[in-house]
């Protein structure tokens, strides 16, 4: 399912207070956002062809809506290789950041 499509699905979890996002991983067809303490805060469905920039915008929208739980005053995620998700180029896709997704 493409992120940005009308039928996109997101599941965000409220949980214990923990620092902002250190990493994002891929689990099936979802990008999983967890805190440095290992607390899952959000899953965003993302096909291999989904644009990373759209995924980041959806994560920011979840943050603004208050669905990421307490302690999340800023949203960022670190992609494999150490780059921030917010720095992804407009054309970058999930498959380009997670080669196993291709």
Biopython code that builds the backbone (N, CA, C, O; Angstrom):
import numpy as np
from Bio.PDB.StructureBuilder import StructureBuilder

atoms = [
    (1, "UNK", "N", (0.853, -1.166, 0.000)),
    (1, "UNK", "CA", (0.000, 0.000, 0.000)),
    (1, "UNK", "C", (0.901, 1.231, 0.000)),
    (1, "UNK", "O", (1.838, 1.304, 0.795)),
    (2, "UNK", "N", (0.642, 2.170, -0.850)),
    (2, "UNK", "CA", (1.454, 3.377, -0.942)),
    (2, "UNK", "C", (1.140, 4.317, 0.204)),
    (2, "UNK", "O", (-0.028, 4.561, 0.509)),
    (3, "UNK", "N", (2.173, 4.848, 0.842)),
    (3, "UNK", "CA", (1.967, 5.894, 1.824)),
    (3, "UNK", "C", (1.539, 7.122, 1.041)),
    (3, "UNK", "O", (2.101, 7.419, -0.013)),
    (4, "UNK", "N", (0.565, 7.821, 1.542)),
    (4, "UNK", "CA", (0.054, 8.985, 0.839)),
    (4, "UNK", "C", (-1.251, 8.675, 0.128)),
    (4, "UNK", "O", (-1.970, 9.588, -0.279)),
    (5, "UNK", "N", (-1.564, 7.389, -0.025)),
    (5, "UNK", "CA", (-2.829, 7.010, -0.644)),
    (5, "UNK", "C", (-3.955, 7.178, 0.370)),
    (5, "UNK", "O", (-3.717, 7.175, 1.578)),
    (6, "UNK", "N", (-5.161, 7.323, -0.120)),
    (6, "UNK", "CA", (-6.314, 7.517, 0.746)),
    (6, "UNK", "C", (-6.502, 6.358, 1.706)),
    (6, "UNK", "O", (-6.959, 6.566, 2.830)),
    (7, "UNK", "N", (-6.169, 5.165, 1.303)),
    (7, "UNK", "CA", (-6.413, 3.996, 2.129)),
    (7, "UNK", "C", (-5.224, 3.616, 3.015)),
    (7, "UNK", "O", (-5.160, 2.492, 3.513)),
    (8, "UNK", "N", (-4.291, 4.535, 3.213)),
    (8, "UNK", "CA", (-3.126, 4.199, 4.035)),
    (8, "UNK", "C", (-3.560, 3.853, 5.459)),
    (8, "UNK", "O", (-4.593, 4.314, 5.943)),
    (9, "UNK", "N", (-2.758, 3.045, 6.101)),
    (9, "UNK", "CA", (-3.063, 2.638, 7.472)),
    (9, "UNK", "C", (-1.872, 2.947, 8.363)),
    (9, "UNK", "O", (-0.719, 2.737, 7.983)),
    (10, "UNK", "N", (-2.166, 3.441, 9.531)),
    (10, "UNK", "CA", (-1.138, 3.768, 10.502)),
    (10, "UNK", "C", (-1.595, 3.259, 11.854)),
    (10, "UNK", "O", (-2.771, 3.359, 12.204)),
    (11, "UNK", "N", (-0.664, 2.716, 12.603)),
    (11, "UNK", "CA", (-0.976, 2.335, 13.973)),
    (11, "UNK", "C", (0.080, 2.969, 14.846)),
    (11, "UNK", "O", (1.270, 2.697, 14.695)),
    (12, "UNK", "N", (-0.352, 3.808, 15.753)),
    (12, "UNK", "CA", (0.577, 4.440, 16.664)),
    (12, "UNK", "C", (0.217, 4.062, 18.082)),
    (12, "UNK", "O", (-0.952, 3.895, 18.429)),
    (13, "UNK", "N", (1.234, 3.933, 18.877)),
    (13, "UNK", "CA", (1.063, 3.434, 20.234)),
    (13, "UNK", "C", (1.467, 4.495, 21.236)),
    (13, "UNK", "O", (2.501, 5.145, 21.080)),
    (14, "UNK", "N", (0.657, 4.669, 22.259)),
    (14, "UNK", "CA", (1.068, 5.482, 23.396)),
    (14, "UNK", "C", (1.748, 4.541, 24.367)),
    (14, "UNK", "O", (1.343, 3.388, 24.511)),
    (15, "UNK", "N", (2.760, 5.020, 25.021)),
    (15, "UNK", "CA", (3.469, 4.144, 25.938)),
    (15, "UNK", "C", (4.223, 4.950, 26.961)),
    (15, "UNK", "O", (3.933, 6.126, 27.181)),
    (16, "UNK", "N", (5.172, 4.329, 27.571)),
    (16, "UNK", "CA", (5.976, 4.979, 28.589)),
    (16, "UNK", "C", (6.773, 6.124, 27.978)),
    (16, "UNK", "O", (7.123, 6.097, 26.798)),
    (17, "UNK", "N", (7.052, 7.123, 28.795)),
    (17, "UNK", "CA", (7.847, 8.252, 28.334)),
    (17, "UNK", "C", (9.240, 7.758, 27.966)),
    (17, "UNK", "O", (9.888, 7.062, 28.748)),
    (18, "UNK", "N", (9.688, 8.116, 26.789)),
    (18, "UNK", "CA", (11.007, 7.711, 26.328)),
    (18, "UNK", "C", (11.518, 8.763, 25.358)),
    (18, "UNK", "O", (10.723, 9.549, 24.842)),
    (19, "UNK", "N", (12.804, 8.803, 25.096)),
    (19, "UNK", "CA", (13.378, 9.784, 24.180)),
    (19, "UNK", "C", (12.844, 9.626, 22.755)),
    (19, "UNK", "O", (12.285, 8.583, 22.417)),
    (20, "UNK", "N", (13.012, 10.656, 21.918)),
    (20, "UNK", "CA", (12.566, 10.579, 20.525)),
    (20, "UNK", "C", (13.249, 9.450, 19.750)),
    (20, "UNK", "O", (14.146, 8.779, 20.259)),
    (21, "UNK", "N", (12.817, 9.267, 18.553)),
    (21, "UNK", "CA", (13.170, 8.159, 17.663)),
    (21, "UNK", "C", (14.650, 8.036, 17.357)),
    (21, "UNK", "O", (15.245, 8.981, 16.838)),
    (22, "UNK", "N", (15.256, 6.913, 17.658)),
    (22, "UNK", "CA", (16.621, 6.723, 17.198)),
    (22, "UNK", "C", (16.673, 5.949, 15.892)),
    (22, "UNK", "O", (17.637, 6.097, 15.141)),
    (23, "UNK", "N", (15.675, 5.131, 15.596)),
    (23, "UNK", "CA", (15.783, 4.272, 14.425)),
    (23, "UNK", "C", (14.418, 3.911, 13.865)),
    (23, "UNK", "O", (13.404, 3.932, 14.562)),
    (24, "UNK", "N", (14.432, 3.583, 12.594)),
    (24, "UNK", "CA", (13.251, 3.065, 11.914)),
    (24, "UNK", "C", (13.665, 1.739, 11.286)),
    (24, "UNK", "O", (14.767, 1.604, 10.753)),
    (25, "UNK", "N", (12.767, 0.768, 11.359)),
    (25, "UNK", "CA", (13.056, -0.528, 10.755)),
    (25, "UNK", "C", (11.881, -0.926, 9.878)),
    (25, "UNK", "O", (10.834, -0.279, 9.887)),
    (26, "UNK", "N", (12.066, -1.981, 9.136)),
    (26, "UNK", "CA", (11.024, -2.473, 8.247)),
    (26, "UNK", "C", (10.550, -3.818, 8.764)),
    (26, "UNK", "O", (11.352, -4.706, 9.053)),
    (27, "UNK", "N", (9.235, -3.958, 8.875)),
    (27, "UNK", "CA", (8.626, -5.204, 9.329)),
    (27, "UNK", "C", (7.488, -5.513, 8.377)),
    (27, "UNK", "O", (6.411, -4.925, 8.476)),
    (28, "UNK", "N", (7.724, -6.431, 7.456)),
    (28, "UNK", "CA", (6.711, -6.722, 6.451)),
    (28, "UNK", "C", (6.461, -5.490, 5.603)),
    (28, "UNK", "O", (7.391, -4.948, 5.007)),
    (29, "UNK", "N", (5.220, -5.044, 5.543)),
    (29, "UNK", "CA", (4.856, -3.873, 4.754)),
    (29, "UNK", "C", (4.742, -2.605, 5.564)),
    (29, "UNK", "O", (4.062, -1.667, 5.147)),
    (30, "UNK", "N", (5.400, -2.552, 6.726)),
    (30, "UNK", "CA", (5.313, -1.372, 7.589)),
    (30, "UNK", "C", (6.692, -0.888, 8.009)),
    (30, "UNK", "O", (7.610, -1.679, 8.224)),
    (31, "UNK", "N", (6.814, 0.428, 8.121)),
    (31, "UNK", "CA", (7.986, 1.023, 8.742)),
    (31, "UNK", "C", (7.648, 1.149, 10.217)),
    (31, "UNK", "O", (6.581, 1.652, 10.570)),
    (32, "UNK", "N", (8.550, 0.696, 11.083)),
    (32, "UNK", "CA", (8.320, 0.663, 12.524)),
    (32, "UNK", "C", (9.228, 1.691, 13.192)),
    (32, "UNK", "O", (10.437, 1.708, 12.965)),
    (33, "UNK", "N", (8.634, 2.540, 14.010)),
    (33, "UNK", "CA", (9.361, 3.594, 14.705)),
    (33, "UNK", "C", (9.407, 3.255, 16.187)),
    (33, "UNK", "O", (8.365, 3.090, 16.822)),
    (34, "UNK", "N", (10.610, 3.152, 16.740)),
    (34, "UNK", "CA", (10.791, 2.797, 18.147)),
    (34, "UNK", "C", (11.695, 3.817, 18.831)),
    (34, "UNK", "O", (12.507, 4.478, 18.183)),
    (35, "UNK", "N", (11.544, 3.935, 20.152)),
    (35, "UNK", "CA", (12.390, 4.839, 20.922)),
    (35, "UNK", "C", (13.723, 4.173, 21.197)),
    (35, "UNK", "O", (13.904, 2.985, 20.929)),
    (36, "UNK", "N", (14.649, 4.942, 21.730)),
    (36, "UNK", "CA", (15.952, 4.394, 22.082)),
    (36, "UNK", "C", (15.818, 3.304, 23.139)),
    (36, "UNK", "O", (16.677, 2.427, 23.238)),
    (37, "UNK", "N", (14.745, 3.352, 23.929)),
    (37, "UNK", "CA", (14.488, 2.329, 24.930)),
    (37, "UNK", "C", (13.781, 1.106, 24.378)),
    (37, "UNK", "O", (13.474, 0.180, 25.129)),
    (38, "UNK", "N", (13.514, 1.085, 23.069)),
    (38, "UNK", "CA", (12.884, -0.062, 22.438)),
    (38, "UNK", "C", (11.369, -0.058, 22.458)),
    (38, "UNK", "O", (10.748, -1.067, 22.126)),
    (39, "UNK", "N", (10.754, 1.064, 22.844)),
    (39, "UNK", "CA", (9.304, 1.157, 22.884)),
    (39, "UNK", "C", (8.780, 1.512, 21.486)),
    (39, "UNK", "O", (9.148, 2.538, 20.916)),
    (40, "UNK", "N", (7.920, 0.651, 20.951)),
    (40, "UNK", "CA", (7.329, 0.943, 19.644)),
    (40, "UNK", "C", (6.337, 2.076, 19.801)),
    (40, "UNK", "O", (5.470, 2.040, 20.675)),
    (41, "UNK", "N", (6.468, 3.087, 18.946)),
    (41, "UNK", "CA", (5.566, 4.223, 18.987)),
    (41, "UNK", "C", (4.652, 4.308, 17.776)),
    (41, "UNK", "O", (3.558, 4.864, 17.872)),
    (42, "UNK", "N", (5.075, 3.768, 16.638)),
    (42, "UNK", "CA", (4.255, 3.946, 15.440)),
    (42, "UNK", "C", (4.661, 2.942, 14.366)),
    (42, "UNK", "O", (5.830, 2.575, 14.241)),
    (43, "UNK", "N", (3.662, 2.509, 13.594)),
    (43, "UNK", "CA", (3.883, 1.709, 12.386)),
    (43, "UNK", "C", (3.159, 2.421, 11.253)),
    (43, "UNK", "O", (1.990, 2.786, 11.380)),
    (44, "UNK", "N", (3.852, 2.610, 10.167)),
    (44, "UNK", "CA", (3.252, 3.236, 8.987)),
    (44, "UNK", "C", (3.399, 2.268, 7.835)),
    (44, "UNK", "O", (4.510, 1.867, 7.487)),
    (45, "UNK", "N", (2.282, 1.896, 7.247)),
    (45, "UNK", "CA", (2.327, 0.991, 6.099)),
    (45, "UNK", "C", (3.027, 1.677, 4.950)),
    (45, "UNK", "O", (2.749, 2.834, 4.633)),
    (46, "UNK", "N", (3.943, 0.947, 4.328)),
    (46, "UNK", "CA", (4.738, 1.524, 3.246)),
    (46, "UNK", "C", (5.202, 0.435, 2.298)),
    (46, "UNK", "O", (5.972, -0.448, 2.679)),
    (47, "UNK", "N", (4.736, 0.499, 1.074)),
    (47, "UNK", "CA", (5.180, -0.419, 0.032)),
    (47, "UNK", "C", (6.620, -0.070, -0.354)),
    (47, "UNK", "O", (7.078, 1.038, -0.074)),
    (48, "UNK", "N", (7.333, -0.995, -0.990)),
    (48, "UNK", "CA", (8.707, -0.693, -1.419)),
    (48, "UNK", "C", (8.811, 0.553, -2.299)),
    (48, "UNK", "O", (9.846, 1.219, -2.308)),
    (49, "UNK", "N", (7.752, 0.870, -3.034)),
    (49, "UNK", "CA", (7.777, 2.039, -3.918)),
    (49, "UNK", "C", (7.327, 3.329, -3.234)),
    (49, "UNK", "O", (7.329, 4.390, -3.859)),
    (50, "UNK", "N", (6.939, 3.251, -1.952)),
    (50, "UNK", "CA", (6.501, 4.450, -1.226)),
    (50, "UNK", "C", (7.678, 5.410, -1.052)),
    (50, "UNK", "O", (8.810, 4.990, -0.811)),
    (51, "UNK", "N", (7.392, 6.685, -1.176)),
    (51, "UNK", "CA", (8.439, 7.699, -1.013)),
    (51, "UNK", "C", (8.720, 7.930, 0.473)),
    (51, "UNK", "O", (7.791, 8.064, 1.269)),
    (52, "UNK", "N", (9.992, 7.975, 0.842)),
    (52, "UNK", "CA", (10.375, 8.235, 2.235)),
    (52, "UNK", "C", (9.890, 9.594, 2.715)),
    (52, "UNK", "O", (9.516, 9.747, 3.878)),
    (53, "UNK", "N", (9.894, 10.576, 1.830)),
    (53, "UNK", "CA", (9.424, 11.914, 2.208)),
    (53, "UNK", "C", (7.959, 11.874, 2.629)),
    (53, "UNK", "O", (7.571, 12.553, 3.580)),
    (54, "UNK", "N", (7.141, 11.086, 1.933)),
    (54, "UNK", "CA", (5.730, 10.953, 2.309)),
    (54, "UNK", "C", (5.585, 10.261, 3.661)),
    (54, "UNK", "O", (4.730, 10.626, 4.468)),
    (55, "UNK", "N", (6.424, 9.264, 3.896)),
    (55, "UNK", "CA", (6.396, 8.561, 5.175)),
    (55, "UNK", "C", (6.759, 9.511, 6.309)),
    (55, "UNK", "O", (6.135, 9.480, 7.369)),
    (56, "UNK", "N", (7.759, 10.351, 6.092)),
    (56, "UNK", "CA", (8.141, 11.322, 7.111)),
    (56, "UNK", "C", (6.997, 12.298, 7.376)),
    (56, "UNK", "O", (6.712, 12.606, 8.533)),
    (57, "UNK", "N", (6.347, 12.782, 6.346)),
    (57, "UNK", "CA", (5.219, 13.703, 6.525)),
    (57, "UNK", "C", (4.091, 13.044, 7.311)),
    (57, "UNK", "O", (3.443, 13.694, 8.132)),
    (58, "UNK", "N", (3.854, 11.770, 7.066)),
    (58, "UNK", "CA", (2.826, 11.058, 7.809)),
    (58, "UNK", "C", (3.230, 10.922, 9.279)),
    (58, "UNK", "O", (2.387, 11.058, 10.166)),
    (59, "UNK", "N", (4.512, 10.655, 9.543)),
    (59, "UNK", "CA", (5.004, 10.572, 10.913)),
    (59, "UNK", "C", (4.827, 11.911, 11.631)),
    (59, "UNK", "O", (4.397, 11.943, 12.784)),
    (60, "UNK", "N", (5.150, 12.998, 10.965)),
    (60, "UNK", "CA", (4.972, 14.340, 11.546)),
    (60, "UNK", "C", (3.491, 14.585, 11.844)),
    (60, "UNK", "O", (3.159, 15.147, 12.888)),
    (61, "UNK", "N", (2.606, 14.175, 10.949)),
    (61, "UNK", "CA", (1.165, 14.347, 11.174)),
    (61, "UNK", "C", (0.702, 13.564, 12.404)),
    (61, "UNK", "O", (-0.129, 14.049, 13.171)),
    (62, "UNK", "N", (1.231, 12.362, 12.591)),
    (62, "UNK", "CA", (0.899, 11.564, 13.774)),
    (62, "UNK", "C", (1.379, 12.278, 15.037)),
    (62, "UNK", "O", (0.688, 12.284, 16.056)),
    (63, "UNK", "N", (2.554, 12.871, 14.962)),
    (63, "UNK", "CA", (3.103, 13.624, 16.093)),
    (63, "UNK", "C", (2.207, 14.811, 16.430)),
    (63, "UNK", "O", (1.853, 15.018, 17.591)),
    (64, "UNK", "N", (1.844, 15.582, 15.423)),
    (64, "UNK", "CA", (0.992, 16.767, 15.641)),
    (64, "UNK", "C", (-0.373, 16.393, 16.198)),
    (64, "UNK", "O", (-0.979, 17.168, 16.938)),
    (65, "UNK", "N", (-0.857, 15.211, 15.844)),
    (65, "UNK", "CA", (-2.155, 14.747, 16.335)),
    (65, "UNK", "C", (-2.046, 14.168, 17.747)),
    (65, "UNK", "O", (-3.059, 13.803, 18.344)),
    (66, "UNK", "N", (-0.834, 14.080, 18.282)),
    (66, "UNK", "CA", (-0.633, 13.594, 19.635)),
    (66, "UNK", "C", (-0.695, 12.087, 19.786)),
    (66, "UNK", "O", (-0.904, 11.586, 20.891)),
    (67, "UNK", "N", (-0.518, 11.354, 18.692)),
    (67, "UNK", "CA", (-0.643, 9.899, 18.740)),
    (67, "UNK", "C", (0.676, 9.150, 18.948)),
    (67, "UNK", "O", (0.711, 7.924, 18.847)),
    (68, "UNK", "N", (1.750, 9.871, 19.235)),
    (68, "UNK", "CA", (3.035, 9.199, 19.407)),
    (68, "UNK", "C", (3.395, 8.973, 20.869)),
    (68, "UNK", "O", (4.452, 8.419, 21.171)),
    (69, "UNK", "N", (2.541, 9.388, 21.756)),
    (69, "UNK", "CA", (2.779, 9.168, 23.174)),
    (69, "UNK", "C", (3.536, 10.304, 23.819)),
    (69, "UNK", "O", (4.022, 11.208, 23.139)),
    (70, "UNK", "N", (3.633, 10.254, 25.138)),
    (70, "UNK", "CA", (4.314, 11.312, 25.883)),
    (70, "UNK", "C", (5.821, 11.275, 25.649)),
    (70, "UNK", "O", (6.394, 10.235, 25.324)),
    (71, "UNK", "N", (6.437, 12.420, 25.822)),
    (71, "UNK", "CA", (7.884, 12.502, 25.705)),
    (71, "UNK", "C", (8.377, 12.751, 24.297)),
    (71, "UNK", "O", (9.579, 12.919, 24.090)),
    (72, "UNK", "N", (7.482, 12.780, 23.325)),
    (72, "UNK", "CA", (7.880, 13.005, 21.931)),
    (72, "UNK", "C", (7.653, 14.474, 21.586)),
    (72, "UNK", "O", (6.587, 14.839, 21.091)),
    (73, "UNK", "N", (8.645, 15.310, 21.845)),
    (73, "UNK", "CA", (8.507, 16.728, 21.541)),
    (73, "UNK", "C", (9.026, 17.049, 20.153)),
    (73, "UNK", "O", (8.716, 18.104, 19.599)),
    (74, "UNK", "N", (9.804, 16.156, 19.596)),
    (74, "UNK", "CA", (10.374, 16.339, 18.260)),
    (74, "UNK", "C", (10.355, 14.989, 17.564)),
    (74, "UNK", "O", (10.517, 13.950, 18.204)),
    (75, "UNK", "N", (10.159, 15.006, 16.265)),
    (75, "UNK", "CA", (10.094, 13.748, 15.521)),
    (75, "UNK", "C", (11.273, 13.642, 14.573)),
    (75, "UNK", "O", (11.532, 14.541, 13.772)),
    (76, "UNK", "N", (11.978, 12.535, 14.676)),
    (76, "UNK", "CA", (13.058, 12.201, 13.754)),
    (76, "UNK", "C", (13.245, 10.699, 13.820)),
    (76, "UNK", "O", (12.905, 10.064, 14.819)),
    (77, "UNK", "N", (13.775, 10.145, 12.774)),
    (77, "UNK", "CA", (14.088, 8.722, 12.735)),
    (77, "UNK", "C", (15.389, 8.565, 11.966)),
    (77, "UNK", "O", (15.689, 9.337, 11.055)),
    (78, "UNK", "N", (16.148, 7.561, 12.347)),
    (78, "UNK", "CA", (17.430, 7.309, 11.701)),
    (78, "UNK", "C", (17.294, 6.090, 10.797)),
    (78, "UNK", "O", (16.923, 5.005, 11.246)),
    (79, "UNK", "N", (17.598, 6.285, 9.527)),
    (79, "UNK", "CA", (17.531, 5.210, 8.537)),
    (79, "UNK", "C", (18.756, 4.314, 8.657)),
    (79, "UNK", "O", (19.755, 4.707, 9.261)),
    (80, "UNK", "N", (18.690, 3.116, 8.089)),
    (80, "UNK", "CA", (19.901, 2.284, 8.042)),
    (80, "UNK", "C", (21.024, 3.093, 7.391)),
    (80, "UNK", "O", (20.801, 3.766, 6.385)),
    (81, "UNK", "N", (22.187, 3.030, 7.942)),
    (81, "UNK", "CA", (23.302, 3.815, 7.432)),
    (81, "UNK", "C", (23.500, 5.115, 8.187)),
    (81, "UNK", "O", (24.495, 5.806, 7.973)),
    (82, "UNK", "N", (22.563, 5.463, 9.073)),
    (82, "UNK", "CA", (22.736, 6.625, 9.934)),
    (82, "UNK", "C", (22.149, 7.942, 9.477)),
    (82, "UNK", "O", (22.301, 8.948, 10.171)),
    (83, "UNK", "N", (21.482, 7.974, 8.331)),
    (83, "UNK", "CA", (20.893, 9.235, 7.856)),
    (83, "UNK", "C", (19.543, 9.498, 8.508)),
    (83, "UNK", "O", (18.788, 8.558, 8.757)),
    (84, "UNK", "N", (19.221, 10.785, 8.795)),
    (84, "UNK", "CA", (17.891, 11.115, 9.311)),
    (84, "UNK", "C", (16.827, 10.930, 8.224)),
    (84, "UNK", "O", (17.059, 11.257, 7.060)),
    (85, "UNK", "N", (15.681, 10.414, 8.604)),
    (85, "UNK", "CA", (14.566, 10.254, 7.661)),
    (85, "UNK", "C", (14.174, 11.595, 7.060)),
    (85, "UNK", "O", (13.821, 11.665, 5.883)),
    (86, "UNK", "N", (14.233, 12.656, 7.850)),
    (86, "UNK", "CA", (13.839, 13.981, 7.355)),
    (86, "UNK", "C", (14.736, 14.484, 6.229)),
    (86, "UNK", "O", (14.352, 15.406, 5.510)),
    (87, "UNK", "N", (15.926, 13.897, 6.058)),
    (87, "UNK", "CA", (16.838, 14.350, 5.001)),
    (87, "UNK", "C", (16.677, 13.563, 3.700)),
    (87, "UNK", "O", (17.401, 13.808, 2.735)),
    (88, "UNK", "N", (15.740, 12.626, 3.668)),
    (88, "UNK", "CA", (15.554, 11.805, 2.465)),
    (88, "UNK", "C", (15.145, 12.683, 1.279)),
    (88, "UNK", "O", (14.292, 13.561, 1.407)),
    (89, "UNK", "N", (15.757, 12.434, 0.145)),
    (89, "UNK", "CA", (15.418, 13.168, -1.079)),
    (89, "UNK", "C", (14.003, 12.802, -1.535)),
    (89, "UNK", "O", (13.509, 11.712, -1.244)),
    (90, "UNK", "N", (13.373, 13.708, -2.239)),
    (90, "UNK", "CA", (11.977, 13.530, -2.662)),
    (90, "UNK", "C", (11.750, 12.234, -3.427)),
    (90, "UNK", "O", (10.678, 11.638, -3.320)),
    (91, "UNK", "N", (12.735, 11.788, -4.195)),
    (91, "UNK", "CA", (12.556, 10.596, -5.027)),
    (91, "UNK", "C", (12.941, 9.290, -4.326)),
    (91, "UNK", "O", (12.707, 8.213, -4.875)),
    (92, "UNK", "N", (13.518, 9.363, -3.143)),
    (92, "UNK", "CA", (13.932, 8.141, -2.440)),
    (92, "UNK", "C", (12.729, 7.324, -1.995)),
    (92, "UNK", "O", (11.716, 7.866, -1.553)),
    (93, "UNK", "N", (12.862, 6.026, -2.121)),
    (93, "UNK", "CA", (11.780, 5.122, -1.760)),
    (93, "UNK", "C", (12.186, 4.209, -0.602)),
    (93, "UNK", "O", (13.351, 4.157, -0.208)),
    (94, "UNK", "N", (11.202, 3.498, -0.073)),
    (94, "UNK", "CA", (11.472, 2.524, 0.976)),
    (94, "UNK", "C", (12.498, 1.506, 0.483)),
    (94, "UNK", "O", (13.418, 1.149, 1.219)),
    (95, "UNK", "N", (12.350, 1.043, -0.736)),
    (95, "UNK", "CA", (13.279, 0.050, -1.282)),
    (95, "UNK", "C", (14.708, 0.582, -1.367)),
    (95, "UNK", "O", (15.655, -0.190, -1.218)),
    (96, "UNK", "N", (14.883, 1.881, -1.602)),
    (96, "UNK", "CA", (16.229, 2.419, -1.673)),
    (96, "UNK", "C", (16.879, 2.519, -0.297)),
    (96, "UNK", "O", (18.103, 2.452, -0.191)),
    (97, "UNK", "N", (16.084, 2.679, 0.752)),
    (97, "UNK", "CA", (16.622, 2.764, 2.104)),
    (97, "UNK", "C", (16.762, 1.393, 2.757)),
    (97, "UNK", "O", (17.624, 1.179, 3.608)),
    (98, "UNK", "N", (15.899, 0.473, 2.342)),
    (98, "UNK", "CA", (15.891, -0.895, 2.884)),
    (98, "UNK", "C", (16.003, -1.857, 1.709)),
    (98, "UNK", "O", (14.980, -2.354, 1.237)),
    (99, "UNK", "N", (17.205, -2.135, 1.221)),
    (99, "UNK", "CA", (17.378, -2.967, 0.024)),
    (99, "UNK", "C", (16.662, -4.310, 0.081)),
    (99, "UNK", "O", (16.266, -4.835, -0.960)),
    (100, "UNK", "N", (16.489, -4.871, 1.258)),
    (100, "UNK", "CA", (15.781, -6.155, 1.376)),
    (100, "UNK", "C", (14.308, -6.030, 1.009)),
    (100, "UNK", "O", (13.650, -7.040, 0.762)),
    (101, "UNK", "N", (13.772, -4.790, 0.967)),
    (101, "UNK", "CA", (12.360, -4.573, 0.644)),
    (101, "UNK", "C", (12.105, -4.649, -0.854)),
    (101, "UNK", "O", (10.961, -4.793, -1.285)),
    (102, "UNK", "N", (13.146, -4.556, -1.630)),
    (102, "UNK", "CA", (12.991, -4.524, -3.094)),
    (102, "UNK", "C", (12.569, -5.860, -3.656)),
    (102, "UNK", "O", (12.398, -5.994, -4.868)),
]
sb = StructureBuilder()
sb.init_structure("model")
sb.init_model(0)
sb.init_chain("A")
sb.init_seg("    ")
for serial, (resi, resn, name, xyz) in enumerate(atoms, 1):
    if name == "N":
        sb.init_residue(resn, " ", resi, " ")
    sb.init_atom(name, np.array(xyz, "f"), 0.0, 1.0, " ", f" {name:<3s}", serial, name[0])
structure = sb.get_structure()
